[in-house]
């Protein structure tokens, strides 16, 4: 069955924004994360027999949803 896997974005650590240059730079600005489009998470869909099987492949996932 298909399961949707929700994981925090690796690029922005789930915050949805990143610094456009070094954070100590006085002209640094926080911009929308280009990896997750500012959502802070990414979703993947894959076939698994159960959520337990999905958790084995995605141990850092935030949540799982049957679809």
N, C-alpha and C positions, 0 to 999 in steps of 0.2 A: 504494500500500500504506500501511497505517497505521504511523505512527512515534510513539513516546512520547518527548517532549522533556522533559528534566530541567533546570531552571534554579534557581539560588539565589534565595531569597526576597529581594525588594528591600527589604522593610520591616526585616528583621533582618540583612541581609547574609549569610544562610546560617547564623547562629548558633542560631536557634530561640528566642531570647528578646530582649526589649527592655526599656529602662528605663521605668518607669511615670511618670516626671517627669524633670526636668533631672538629668543625672548628678552634678552638683555639690551637689545638694540632699541634706543628711544623711539624710533619710527616704526617699531613692530606693530602690526595690527592682527587681530584675530579674524580669520576668513572662514567661510563655509568649507567644510571638508569636501574635496573633490572625489574621494573614494565612495563615500556614502551619501553624498548630496545633502549633507547637514542633518541627516536623520540620526546618526550615531550608531546605527546597526545595519547589518546586511542579512539578507534572507536567501536561503538556498533551498531547493526542493530536490529530494532524492527518494528512491524506493527503498523501504526497509520493512522487515517483518513486524517490528515493534519499536517503540520508543527506546527500550533498553538497548536494542541493536544500534540505533542511531547515536545514543549516548556514548557507546564504545568508540565510534568514529569521530564524534564531536564533543570531547570532554569539556571544552570551554564554552559550549553553547549556553545562551541565556534561557531559551525556552524551545519547546517543540510543539508542533500543531499538526494534527491529522488533517489532510485535505482530500 
